[in-house]
Amino acid sequence: MKTSTPLIAALALTALSFNVYAAGGHSGAKVDLPVQGKIGEVILNPYEMAPLTAVIRNGGYVLKNAHVKVFPKMKGRTIEYDVTDNLLMTYGGIPVIGLYADYVNKVEVSYTRVYKGKSEKFTETYSIYAAPLYGNVNGMARFPQPFFNANVKKVDPEFADRLYLVNNFQGKPSKGVRVSWNNPEGGALEWNFEPQVAVIDTAGDIRWYLDASPIYDINSIYNAGCFMGFRQNDDGQISFGYGQRYAKIDLMGRQIFNRILPENYNDFSHSMDNSPNGNYFLRVASSNLKLEDGRNVRTVRDVIAEINPATGNVVDEWRLFEILDPYRDTVLKALDEGAVCLNIDASKAGQTMSAEELAKVSAFGDILGTGPGRNWAHVNSVDHDTEDDSIIISSRHQSAAIKIGRDKEVKWILGSPEGWKKPWADKVLTPVDKEGKPIPCEGSVCEGDFDYPWTQHTAFKIDEKSKGDILYLSVFDNGDARGMEQPALPTMKYSRAVVYKIDQKKMTVEQVWSWGKERGFEWYSPITSIVEYQKDKDSVFVYSANSGAKVNEHGGMISAPNPTLLEFHWGSNEPSLEIQLENCAGYQAMPISIEKAFDARK
């Protein structure tokens, strides 16, 4: 059958028109093409890293005073925010965030359009479809989907507007663990998980997630690793690190920077503190340390590097194997080998290592052991205290929160006094009651409710409550090796969210708030997690990130965890918000502000 040339042209024009219409129109078109509003086309996922975002292009006009409102599903949560004019220029239109996946979203935008010296105000409603959630999976039956479900148990009205960024892991794929450092040997390169990073609202719906594929390759030494250390900076943008890199993006998925670590360091994980002084404090390791016997090794999770973000230059470093005692094995002997963070091995659950066994460890790497080149410290947070220009670290494998000055001298140690030699022994804080009287303690166990942090995660100064020599500190006390021993039954373990009050002059510590012991083993999180004060609501946020898993008779994890998000009014023993995530392995989470993300006046 022959087709005439005019018919072919007509069909081509029809197909072109349909394609343009499906895209929402073309900003530079000089013909009257169908668009949803009075500006340009809708571009979904403009930077290819945030699938639940879009930009409504400006269509060649100057836009000002934009406001966005994403309407909720039934019983859902509205997301709305203003956009500063400089970001309207940055994105070339109106940024939209908070779309539902696999759903036709209704989005209302208000803006002023400037053209030929004339300003007009418009309010329009757009229909924007976002694709289903997508993420790589590891094939494990206990992780049956790329993302988690959320079971909302309680939300007080004051917390209903919360959004939480959740930093989870999606299992350990076999292809990602076939490399290790050598020449020098050691390090923690083998540790590698697919990222599962999302933002949920208080109805339990995912409203944003990170598609890391443009910057992540699990088979590449310099582009793989665990996505960790997420923080929302004062400018609203998000900083984090992974493996051999540290990065900063905005919530639209636009890369601000993505850099390889300075050559002196390797194996970022856990913590990238954005200090008020403008620098970043990265928990890294030494890429080449000369030992006393002449050998060279890569160390493991025991160096803090301060980085200038503008230049990428190193400002200072804290080499903890020179500042602390890397041969203190008191806690290491009490650790559950099945949960030696982060190499969980259910076959070793409940087992510990003796001093003799530790002394026989000759290999280097991410293994339990003493001395540089092994996982003796496992620092999982760093917080820069600008008041006296010190850092506060959480050392899991020493069960201690430690403050260290710019001069690299230890100021105090919050932890059991057992095993600390001089000069560190003189820096251990003395537990006191609310009247300032010393609490009787024997070894690692104290009378009353006071307890030290055990294999803890995060030790953050609460700036808003601290003053002068008095420092308030929030800690997630994971609870493994509590009292320097393993309990008779694994189900006797528990975790706590804790706030301590430290008198830095008197060298004392008071436990002013704790929660979690009453939940018992169901809330026990052997690894990861976070506790952090929130200024905007005078609250304490808690994420028990690996609780709720089923275990075998030895305490080994045999099912996926069901971690819990909670938020407490300051001093309250009842949570104002509780959301349990289902079938996921968590690291940390935190409240996040979309309003701050689109207020670029700072």
Secondary structure, DSSP 8 states (H G I E B T S, - for coil): ----HHHHHHHHHHHHHHHHHHHT--TT-SS----SSSS--EEESTTSS-TTEEEEE-TTSEEEEEEEEE---TT---EEEEE-HHHHHHHTEEEEE---TTEEEEEEEEEEEEETTEEEEEEEEEEEEE----------TTS-SSS-EEEEEEE-GGGTT-EEEEEEE----GGGGS--BTTTEE-STT----EEEEEEETTS-EEEE---TTT--TT-TTS-S--EEEEE-TTS-EEEEEBTEEEEE-TT--EEEEEE--TTEE-B-S-EEE-TTS-EEEEEEES-EE-TTS-EEE--S-EEEEE-TTT--EEEEEEHHHHS-TT--TTGGGS-GGGSTT---GGGTT----HHHHHH----SSSS-SSTTSSSS-EEEEEEETTTTEEEEEEGGGTEEEEEETTS-EEEEEE--TT--TTGGGGB-EEB-TTS-B--EETTEESTT-----S-EEEEE-TTT-BTTEEEEEEEE--TTGGGS--SSGGG---EEEEEEEETTTTEEEEEEEESGGGGGGG--SS--EEEEEGGGTEEEEEETT-S--B-TT--B-S----EEEEEETT-SS-SEEEEEES-EEEEEEE--HHHHT-TT-
